[in-house]
Amino acid sequence: MITKLGKSTKTCVILYSRRHFNPVAPTSLENSSAGQIARSLYEELSKMEEYEVHYFDAFDHSEWKKMKVDLLVSLIDNLDLARWFFKPAETVVIAVNQHPLERLRLCGLAPKLGIPISALSASDGIFQPYKALSGVNEILCVGNDKTANSFRYFLKNCNITETFYSTYLGEQQSPKQVIRIENILILMSSIGYRKGFDRIYDSLTKDGDKLSQYKFHIIGQPEGPYWKDKVDALTENYSNVHFHGWVSNNTDYFNSLLNQMDVSLFPTREEGLVGSLLECIHSGVLSLHTSNSGLNNSLDELKLNDDGDLNLLQKLSHISGLDPQRIISLQIEQFTQMQTQMSNSPNIGLALRELITSGLSKQRIQPRKKSSFLTYSKFSISFFPIISKRVNLTYMRVLKAKVSITFPIFYQALKKLRNFMKFDASS
């Protein structure tokens, strides 16, 4: 315990992304879904008088400070290192994607799809320490039933709460009057495997001539050279494909682009909740998406295949043939569906406060015996190189981090001891 303004106060550490949210300075990504989630957590916990709240970047352990921690609120990324470093009395995990083993299974499918291992990044989940989930008190899941159920599958005593961030609650912007489907938006914060960009690439290269009546607008940041080459290949070979790069969603340029769009595409392979999808639906842009994009239910007319071929040509042809009033009706139905799910789920910051107030579960989360990847029913043989690479790299990453954190402390201790011995000898 520490004393603050004469009150007995506990210490809480939040580990999220300072790139998306910084309590002391604005960031260019603060309006992104990650920025909104982090802000909600920080602001709601800061209202609790019994907690002294510290916010650190989960991905930069060099800024972490040793202290007695009563409550750790953290992403799964670097959770093993965080629990070793802070030794918290209680831990709440913020899950913004599916369980790490399910994410690894999907990564294991990449070679079968012709995607090299080198094209996968940390955001695809290849380095998440799934064993660190053992012993945590609670999981706050930002996403849909599919996301939460992936944790229930692998964990027992799974104290998980489905939450939302409610930025887009409120009235829908006026439904768009679409006379002819022409401008198609492909909006991805990061262009890569997890977001399913390879599926867009395959659809455009397979049916490029038949899709020439549409203009495709790509917004996002490629995750490395492999994905940048894919984007370049599309823009060079198809005059109706336009790449706008990364565009912040709080700019006039972004709003202008969004207002021109007739349909948006979200071929997401795995994600808790796609903030861009909520943004498009709220703006009245009809959105075609997979069931992995964060909404519990998809209207049949707007659902993209979760696996394999997107059937993009078939979907766009169907939408293009609809009566304008039917398109408006679909926009309203999709918005109502989003609002219903958001209204039935608590805001993530408020949900955390309620959990803390009522008392976090004392029955710690544990893995199921049958949840190892060797007994996983959907196991893929190409999983093995991913698992091997992940285990080795994660072990080295944690070992390196522990050394980089521990050595300066050890060095300072030796220095103090040396100075003490010099002082003692001179006396």
MARMI-670099 format. One record per residue (C-alpha): residue number from 1; chain; x, y, z. Coordinates in nm, 2 decimals, decimal comma. Layout:
BEGIN
> torro|dodo|xx|yy|zz
> NUM|A|X|Y|Z
...
//
This chain:
BEGIN
> torro|dodo|xx|yy|zz
> 1|A|0,00|0,00|0,00
> 2|A|0,11|0,36|-0,06
> 3|A|-0,05|0,67|0,08
> 4|A|-0,21|0,93|-0,15
> 5|A|-0,38|1,23|0,00
> 6|A|-0,41|1,06|0,33
> 7|A|-0,58|0,75|0,19
> 8|A|-0,47|0,40|0,17
> 9|A|-0,41|0,34|-0,20
> 10|A|-0,35|0,04|-0,42
> 11|A|-0,13|0,04|-0,73
> 12|A|-0,26|-0,05|-1,07
> 13|A|-0,05|-0,09|-1,39
> 14|A|-0,21|-0,07|-1,73
> 15|A|0,00|-0,22|-2,02
> 16|A|-0,14|-0,11|-2,35
> 17|A|0,00|0,08|-2,65
> 18|A|0,14|0,43|-2,60
> 19|A|0,14|0,46|-2,98
> 20|A|-0,24|0,45|-2,97
> 21|A|-0,30|0,63|-2,64
> 22|A|-0,08|0,84|-2,42
> 23|A|-0,24|0,99|-2,11
> 24|A|-0,01|1,30|-2,12
> 25|A|-0,01|1,38|-2,49
> 26|A|-0,23|1,33|-2,80
> 27|A|-0,14|1,07|-3,06
> 28|A|-0,23|1,03|-3,43
> 29|A|-0,39|0,69|-3,35
> 30|A|-0,59|0,79|-3,05
> 31|A|-0,92|0,76|-3,24
> 32|A|-0,84|0,40|-3,35
> 33|A|-1,01|0,11|-3,18
> 34|A|-0,70|0,04|-2,97
> 35|A|-0,68|0,41|-2,87
> 36|A|-1,04|0,41|-2,76
> 37|A|-1,00|0,09|-2,56
> 38|A|-0,69|0,21|-2,38
> 39|A|-0,85|0,55|-2,31
> 40|A|-1,16|0,39|-2,16
> 41|A|-0,95|0,16|-1,93
> 42|A|-0,73|0,45|-1,81
> 43|A|-1,01|0,70|-1,76
> 44|A|-1,24|0,47|-1,57
> 45|A|-0,97|0,33|-1,35
> 46|A|-0,84|0,68|-1,27
> 47|A|-1,18|0,76|-1,13
> 48|A|-1,14|0,49|-0,86
> 49|A|-0,99|0,67|-0,55
> 50|A|-0,84|0,36|-0,41
> 51|A|-0,60|0,31|-0,71
> 52|A|-0,29|0,49|-0,81
> 53|A|-0,29|0,42|-1,19
> 54|A|0,03|0,39|-1,40
> 55|A|0,02|0,35|-1,78
> 56|A|0,31|0,19|-1,97
> 57|A|0,36|0,07|-2,32
> 58|A|0,32|-0,31|-2,33
> 59|A|0,57|-0,34|-2,61
> 60|A|0,85|-0,13|-2,46
> 61|A|0,97|-0,28|-2,13
> 62|A|1,25|-0,03|-2,10
> 63|A|0,99|0,22|-1,97
> 64|A|0,85|-0,01|-1,71
> 65|A|0,92|0,08|-1,34
> 66|A|0,96|-0,16|-1,06
> 67|A|0,69|-0,12|-0,80
> 68|A|0,45|-0,32|-0,58
> 69|A|0,15|-0,39|-0,81
> 70|A|-0,18|-0,49|-0,67
> 71|A|-0,36|-0,50|-1,01
> 72|A|-0,21|-0,56|-1,36
> 73|A|-0,43|-0,48|-1,66
> 74|A|-0,26|-0,61|-1,97
> 75|A|-0,28|-0,72|-2,32
> 76|A|-0,17|-1,08|-2,39
> 77|A|0,14|-0,95|-2,57
> 78|A|0,44|-0,97|-2,33
> 79|A|0,21|-1,09|-2,05
> 80|A|0,46|-1,35|-1,94
> 81|A|0,73|-1,09|-1,90
> 82|A|0,49|-0,84|-1,73
> 83|A|0,38|-1,09|-1,47
> 84|A|0,75|-1,18|-1,40
> 85|A|0,85|-0,82|-1,37
> 86|A|0,56|-0,67|-1,17
> 87|A|0,45|-0,98|-0,98
> 88|A|0,10|-0,85|-0,94
> 89|A|-0,14|-0,97|-0,68
> 90|A|-0,42|-0,99|-0,94
> 91|A|-0,43|-0,98|-1,32
> 92|A|-0,69|-0,89|-1,57
> 93|A|-0,62|-0,96|-1,94
> 94|A|-0,76|-0,75|-2,22
> 95|A|-0,83|-0,99|-2,51
> 96|A|-0,87|-0,81|-2,85
> 97|A|-0,82|-1,12|-3,06
> 98|A|-0,90|-1,49|-3,04
> 99|A|-0,71|-1,72|-2,81
> 100|A|-0,34|-1,74|-2,91
> 101|A|-0,36|-2,11|-3,00
> 102|A|-0,64|-2,04|-3,24
> 103|A|-0,44|-1,76|-3,39
> 104|A|-0,14|-1,99|-3,43
> 105|A|-0,36|-2,25|-3,60
> 106|A|-0,45|-1,98|-3,86
> 107|A|-0,09|-1,88|-3,90
> 108|A|-0,01|-2,25|-3,96
> 109|A|-0,24|-2,24|-4,27
> 110|A|-0,04|-1,96|-4,43
> 111|A|0,21|-2,19|-4,61
> 112|A|-0,07|-2,39|-4,77
> 113|A|-0,21|-2,06|-4,91
> 114|A|0,13|-1,98|-5,06
> 115|A|0,21|-1,72|-4,80
> 116|A|0,57|-1,74|-4,66
> 117|A|0,63|-1,75|-4,29
> 118|A|0,84|-1,43|-4,33
> 119|A|0,52|-1,25|-4,43
> 120|A|0,36|-1,30|-4,09
> 121|A|0,41|-1,04|-3,82
> 122|A|0,37|-1,00|-3,45
> 123|A|0,02|-0,86|-3,51
> 124|A|-0,08|-1,20|-3,66
> 125|A|-0,02|-1,36|-3,31
> 126|A|0,29|-1,57|-3,37
> 127|A|0,46|-1,45|-3,05
> 128|A|0,17|-1,44|-2,80
> 129|A|0,26|-1,62|-2,48
> 130|A|-0,05|-1,84|-2,43
> 131|A|0,08|-2,02|-2,12
> 132|A|0,09|-1,68|-1,94
> 133|A|-0,29|-1,69|-1,93
> 134|A|-0,27|-1,96|-1,66
> 135|A|-0,34|-1,81|-1,32
> 136|A|-0,49|-1,47|-1,43
> 137|A|-0,81|-1,36|-1,25
> 138|A|-1,03|-1,23|-1,53
> 139|A|-1,04|-1,18|-1,91
> 140|A|-1,22|-0,89|-2,07
> 141|A|-1,29|-0,97|-2,43
> 142|A|-1,34|-0,70|-2,68
> 143|A|-1,52|-0,87|-2,96
> 144|A|-1,80|-1,11|-3,04
> 145|A|-1,91|-1,45|-2,92
> 146|A|-1,67|-1,62|-3,16
> 147|A|-1,37|-1,44|-2,99
> 148|A|-1,49|-1,52|-2,63
> 149|A|-1,57|-1,89|-2,72
> 150|A|-1,22|-1,94|-2,84
> 151|A|-1,10|-1,87|-2,49
> 152|A|-1,37|-2,09|-2,33
> 153|A|-1,25|-2,37|-2,56
> 154|A|-0,90|-2,37|-2,43
> 155|A|-0,94|-2,26|-2,07
> 156|A|-1,13|-2,38|-1,77
> 157|A|-1,25|-2,15|-1,49
> 158|A|-1,26|-1,91|-1,78
> 159|A|-1,39|-1,59|-1,61
> 160|A|-1,45|-1,39|-1,93
> 161|A|-1,67|-1,09|-1,99
> 162|A|-1,77|-0,97|-2,34
> 163|A|-1,74|-0,60|-2,37
> 164|A|-1,76|-0,32|-2,63
> 165|A|-1,63|0,03|-2,67
> 166|A|-1,93|0,25|-2,75
> 167|A|-1,79|0,53|-2,96
> 168|A|-2,04|0,46|-3,24
> 169|A|-2,35|0,44|-3,02
> 170|A|-2,61|0,70|-3,12
> 171|A|-2,80|0,79|-3,43
> 172|A|-2,68|0,66|-3,76
> 173|A|-2,57|0,92|-4,02
> 174|A|-2,83|0,95|-4,29
> 175|A|-2,85|0,63|-4,50
> 176|A|-2,67|0,67|-4,83
> 177|A|-2,88|0,69|-5,14
> 178|A|-2,69|0,46|-5,38
> 179|A|-2,80|0,48|-5,74
> 180|A|-2,51|0,26|-5,88
> 181|A|-2,25|0,06|-5,69
> 182|A|-1,92|0,20|-5,81
> 183|A|-1,67|0,29|-5,53
> 184|A|-1,55|0,00|-5,31
> 185|A|-1,36|0,07|-4,99
> 186|A|-1,09|-0,17|-4,85
> 187|A|-1,02|-0,02|-4,52
> 188|A|-0,75|-0,19|-4,31
> 189|A|-0,54|-0,03|-4,03
> 190|A|-0,27|-0,28|-4,12
> 191|A|-0,26|-0,46|-4,46
> 192|A|-0,16|-0,82|-4,39
> 193|A|-0,25|-1,18|-4,32
> 194|A|-0,48|-1,12|-4,02
> 195|A|-0,69|-0,87|-4,21
> 196|A|-0,72|-1,11|-4,50
> 197|A|-0,57|-0,89|-4,77
> 198|A|-0,44|-1,19|-4,96
> 199|A|-0,80|-1,29|-5,01
> 200|A|-0,87|-0,95|-5,17
> 201|A|-0,56|-0,99|-5,38
> 202|A|-0,67|-1,34|-5,50
> 203|A|-1,02|-1,22|-5,59
> 204|A|-0,90|-0,92|-5,79
> 205|A|-0,64|-1,11|-5,98
> 206|A|-0,88|-1,40|-6,05
> 207|A|-1,17|-1,18|-6,16
> 208|A|-1,00|-0,86|-6,25
> 209|A|-1,17|-0,81|-6,59
> 210|A|-1,51|-0,89|-6,45
> 211|A|-1,46|-0,65|-6,16
> 212|A|-1,34|-0,36|-6,39
> 213|A|-1,67|-0,18|-6,35
> 214|A|-1,59|-0,10|-5,98
> 215|A|-1,32|0,13|-5,84
> 216|A|-1,14|-0,02|-5,54
> 217|A|-0,99|0,22|-5,29
> 218|A|-0,73|0,06|-5,05
> 219|A|-0,65|0,25|-4,72
> 220|A|-0,40|0,11|-4,47
> 221|A|-0,03|0,04|-4,39
> 222|A|0,13|-0,27|-4,54
> 223|A|0,29|-0,50|-4,28
> 224|A|0,63|-0,54|-4,45
> 225|A|0,77|-0,58|-4,81
> 226|A|0,56|-0,88|-4,90
> 227|A|0,23|-0,70|-4,85
> 228|A|0,36|-0,38|-5,01
> 229|A|0,45|-0,58|-5,32
> 230|A|0,10|-0,72|-5,33
> 231|A|-0,05|-0,37|-5,31
> 232|A|0,19|-0,24|-5,58
> 233|A|0,11|-0,53|-5,81
> 234|A|-0,27|-0,45|-5,79
> 235|A|-0,22|-0,08|-5,86
> 236|A|0,02|-0,14|-6,14
> 237|A|-0,19|-0,41|-6,32
> 238|A|-0,54|-0,27|-6,26
> 239|A|-0,62|0,09|-6,33
> 240|A|-0,94|0,07|-6,12
> 241|A|-0,74|-0,01|-5,80
> 242|A|-0,62|0,30|-5,60
> 243|A|-0,40|0,29|-5,30
> 244|A|-0,43|0,59|-5,06
> 245|A|-0,18|0,47|-4,80
> 246|A|-0,25|0,53|-4,43
> 247|A|-0,51|0,79|-4,37
> 248|A|-0,61|0,90|-4,02
> 249|A|-0,98|0,87|-3,95
> 250|A|-1,01|1,22|-3,79
> 251|A|-0,92|1,41|-4,10
> 252|A|-1,13|1,59|-4,36
> 253|A|-0,97|1,38|-4,63
> 254|A|-1,07|1,05|-4,47
> 255|A|-1,43|1,18|-4,42
> 256|A|-1,44|1,29|-4,78
> 257|A|-1,33|0,95|-4,90
> 258|A|-1,58|0,77|-4,68
> 259|A|-1,86|0,98|-4,81
> 260|A|-1,78|0,87|-5,17
> 261|A|-1,79|0,50|-5,09
> 262|A|-2,08|0,28|-5,18
> 263|A|-1,96|-0,05|-5,03
> 264|A|-1,68|-0,15|-4,79
> 265|A|-1,51|-0,49|-4,77
> 266|A|-1,38|-0,67|-4,45
> 267|A|-1,24|-1,01|-4,54
> 268|A|-1,10|-1,04|-4,18
> 269|A|-0,94|-1,38|-4,11
> 270|A|-0,92|-1,33|-3,73
> 271|A|-1,00|-1,03|-3,51
> 272|A|-1,19|-0,94|-3,20
> 273|A|-1,36|-0,64|-3,33
> 274|A|-1,29|-0,43|-3,64
> 275|A|-1,33|-0,06|-3,55
> 276|A|-1,32|0,03|-3,92
> 277|A|-1,63|-0,19|-3,97
> 278|A|-1,82|0,00|-3,70
> 279|A|-1,71|0,33|-3,86
> 280|A|-1,84|0,24|-4,20
> 281|A|-2,17|0,10|-4,07
> 282|A|-2,22|0,42|-3,86
> 283|A|-2,15|0,63|-4,17
> 284|A|-2,41|0,45|-4,38
> 285|A|-2,16|0,26|-4,60
> 286|A|-2,29|-0,09|-4,67
> 287|A|-2,03|-0,34|-4,54
> 288|A|-1,96|-0,69|-4,66
> 289|A|-1,77|-0,88|-4,39
> 290|A|-1,68|-1,22|-4,25
> 291|A|-1,81|-1,35|-3,92
> 292|A|-1,46|-1,29|-3,78
> 293|A|-1,50|-0,91|-3,79
> 294|A|-1,66|-0,86|-3,46
> 295|A|-2,04|-0,87|-3,52
> 296|A|-2,22|-1,18|-3,38
> 297|A|-2,46|-1,20|-3,67
> 298|A|-2,42|-1,12|-4,04
> 299|A|-2,70|-1,05|-4,28
> 300|A|-2,69|-1,33|-4,54
> 301|A|-2,67|-1,08|-4,83
> 302|A|-2,37|-0,91|-4,67
> 303|A|-2,17|-1,21|-4,55
> 304|A|-1,83|-1,29|-4,70
> 305|A|-1,70|-1,65|-4,67
> 306|A|-1,48|-1,70|-4,36
> 307|A|-1,25|-1,94|-4,55
> 308|A|-1,15|-2,00|-4,91
> 309|A|-1,27|-1,79|-5,19
> 310|A|-1,45|-1,47|-5,09
> 311|A|-1,70|-1,50|-5,38
> 312|A|-1,64|-1,13|-5,42
> 313|A|-1,77|-1,11|-5,78
> 314|A|-2,09|-1,29|-5,69
> 315|A|-2,15|-1,07|-5,38
> 316|A|-2,09|-0,74|-5,56
> 317|A|-2,30|-0,85|-5,86
> 318|A|-2,58|-0,93|-5,62
> 319|A|-2,56|-0,60|-5,44
> 320|A|-2,53|-0,41|-5,76
> 321|A|-2,86|-0,56|-5,88
> 322|A|-3,06|-0,46|-5,58
> 323|A|-3,32|-0,18|-5,58
> 324|A|-3,19|0,14|-5,42
> 325|A|-3,45|0,12|-5,15
> 326|A|-3,34|-0,23|-5,06
> 327|A|-2,98|-0,11|-5,02
> 328|A|-3,11|0,16|-4,78
> 329|A|-3,30|-0,11|-4,59
> 330|A|-2,99|-0,32|-4,56
> 331|A|-2,79|-0,02|-4,43
> 332|A|-3,05|0,04|-4,16
> 333|A|-3,07|-0,33|-4,07
> 334|A|-2,69|-0,36|-4,04
> 335|A|-2,68|-0,04|-3,82
> 336|A|-2,96|-0,17|-3,60
> 337|A|-2,78|-0,50|-3,56
> 338|A|-2,46|-0,33|-3,46
> 339|A|-2,64|-0,10|-3,21
> 340|A|-2,81|-0,40|-3,05
> 341|A|-2,49|-0,59|-2,99
> 342|A|-2,32|-0,28|-2,85
> 343|A|-2,61|-0,19|-2,62
> 344|A|-2,61|-0,54|-2,48
> 345|A|-2,24|-0,54|-2,40
> 346|A|-2,09|-0,31|-2,13
> 347|A|-1,83|-0,05|-2,21
> 348|A|-1,49|-0,20|-2,14
> 349|A|-1,38|0,06|-1,89
> 350|A|-1,70|0,04|-1,70
> 351|A|-1,70|-0,34|-1,71
> 352|A|-1,35|-0,34|-1,55
> 353|A|-1,46|-0,10|-1,28
> 354|A|-1,76|-0,32|-1,20
> 355|A|-1,55|-0,63|-1,18
> 356|A|-1,30|-0,47|-0,94
> 357|A|-1,58|-0,32|-0,73
> 358|A|-1,76|-0,66|-0,70
> 359|A|-1,43|-0,84|-0,65
> 360|A|-1,22|-1,02|-0,90
> 361|A|-1,25|-1,40|-0,92
> 362|A|-1,03|-1,59|-0,68
> 363|A|-1,06|-1,90|-0,89
> 364|A|-0,77|-1,85|-1,13
> 365|A|-0,79|-1,94|-1,49
> 366|A|-0,63|-2,27|-1,60
> 367|A|-0,57|-2,44|-1,93
> 368|A|-0,78|-2,74|-2,02
> 369|A|-0,58|-3,07|-2,04
> 370|A|-0,71|-3,13|-2,39
> 371|A|-0,63|-2,78|-2,51
> 372|A|-0,27|-2,83|-2,62
> 373|A|-0,21|-2,79|-2,99
> 374|A|-0,14|-3,16|-3,03
> 375|A|-0,50|-3,25|-2,94
> 376|A|-0,66|-2,95|-3,11
> 377|A|-0,93|-3,09|-3,33
> 378|A|-0,85|-2,84|-3,61
> 379|A|-0,48|-2,91|-3,60
> 380|A|-0,28|-2,85|-3,92
> 381|A|0,05|-3,02|-3,99
> 382|A|0,20|-2,69|-4,11
> 383|A|0,14|-2,58|-3,75
> 384|A|0,47|-2,75|-3,65
> 385|A|0,72|-2,50|-3,80
> 386|A|0,52|-2,21|-3,66
> 387|A|0,51|-2,36|-3,31
> 388|A|0,88|-2,45|-3,32
> 389|A|0,98|-2,10|-3,44
> 390|A|0,74|-1,93|-3,19
> 391|A|0,87|-2,13|-2,89
> 392|A|1,23|-2,06|-2,97
> 393|A|1,18|-1,69|-3,05
> 394|A|0,96|-1,63|-2,75
> 395|A|1,20|-1,80|-2,51
> 396|A|1,49|-1,59|-2,65
> 397|A|1,27|-1,27|-2,64
> 398|A|1,18|-1,32|-2,28
> 399|A|1,53|-1,42|-2,18
> 400|A|1,68|-1,11|-2,35
> 401|A|1,42|-0,89|-2,19
> 402|A|1,48|-1,03|-1,84
> 403|A|1,86|-0,98|-1,88
> 404|A|1,82|-0,62|-2,01
> 405|A|1,59|-0,54|-1,71
> 406|A|1,78|-0,74|-1,45
> 407|A|2,14|-0,65|-1,54
> 408|A|2,12|-0,27|-1,47
> 409|A|1,96|-0,34|-1,13
> 410|A|2,24|-0,59|-1,05
> 411|A|2,50|-0,35|-1,18
> 412|A|2,37|-0,07|-0,96
> 413|A|2,37|-0,30|-0,66
> 414|A|2,73|-0,40|-0,72
> 415|A|2,82|-0,03|-0,76
> 416|A|2,66|0,06|-0,42
> 417|A|2,83|-0,23|-0,25
> 418|A|3,17|-0,12|-0,39
> 419|A|3,11|0,24|-0,27
> 420|A|3,01|0,11|0,07
> 421|A|3,32|-0,10|0,10
> 422|A|3,54|0,20|0,00
> 423|A|3,37|0,41|0,26
> 424|A|3,42|0,14|0,53
> 425|A|3,79|0,10|0,45
> 426|A|3,86|0,47|0,47
> 427|A|3,70|0,49|0,82
//
